[in-house]
Amino acid sequence: MTLVPAVGHAQGEHARRVAAELLVLRGDLRRSSDDEFSLQQKNGLSDRIIGSLAGLDLLLRFADQEAGHRPQPASHRENVDALRRSHETGSLNDRDNGLARLIAAYPLHTTILTPSKATADRLSSARKLHDELCAGCHDQPDLETERPAYNLFGEARRLSPPEFAARLIIGVRGDRVTGIDNPLTDRQIGNLFAFYRAGN
């Protein structure tokens, strides 16, 4: 099946959500084979990967519909099922290639979220947001749980800028675990991105 990109110059919310999910999914798949993570954490990653794959076809169709590429958005079930099968059978090359094709077709536009200049005002605003919304769980995470709220300064150093931006988007948008309902603007997320990358 040929993939038609769902994004143009401006990126809608569904396109951004699916693009971020794809980058986080790729990162979670890499983490799941990393010896740095405990068996308990790998179990949590496995649950998140299964959940991601379960909703991926729907997210892709929403992104297609939002972009207006098709009157009736095509199902991506075949591609998603192939990803799931290759993950379950351990066919890492097939899985990684399939995911790379989706990431190329649905790229995350991070320009607005990755400011080139971290001004004092932006960093100060981000520090307040961090203290109010993030510090309680992320500053001293409980690493004995399946889904720890990792230290965001450490994650900003460890991850590539696109993956870190994607994780901020998904974390702020919320999921079944966090339950946060999109409280921040793009500028605020961009400020947080700059703050964590600056290591303050």
VENHU-V703017 format. One record per backbone hydrogen bond with DSSP energy under -1.0 kcal/mol. NH is the residue of the N-H (numbers start at 1). CO is the residue of the C=O. Records with the same first field share a line. If there is no record, write none. Layout:
# VENHU-V703017
NH=CO ; CO
This chain:
# VENHU-V703017
16=12
17=13
18=14
19=15
20=16
21=17
22=18
23=19
24=20
25=21
26=22
27=23
28=24
29=25
30=26
31=27
32=28
33=30
34=31
37=34
42=38
43=39
44=40
45=41
46=42
47=43
48=44
49=45
50=46
51=47
52=48
53=49
54=50
55=51
59=55
60=56
61=57
62=58
63=59
64=60
65=61
66=62
67=63
69=64
80=76
81=77
82=78
83=79
84=80
85=81
86=82
87=83
88=84
89=85
91=86
92=90
95=91
96=92
97=93
98=94
99=95
100=96
101=97
102=98
103=99
104=100
105=101
106=102
114=110
119=117
123=119
124=120
125=121
126=122
127=123
128=124
129=125
130=126
131=127
132=128
133=129
134=130
135=130
138=134
139=135
143=141
145=142
150=148
155=151
156=152
157=153
158=154
159=155
164=160
165=161
166=162
167=163
168=164
169=165
170=166
171=167
172=168
173=169
174=170
179=175
189=185
190=186
191=187
192=188
193=189
194=190
195=191
196=192
197=193
198=194
200=195
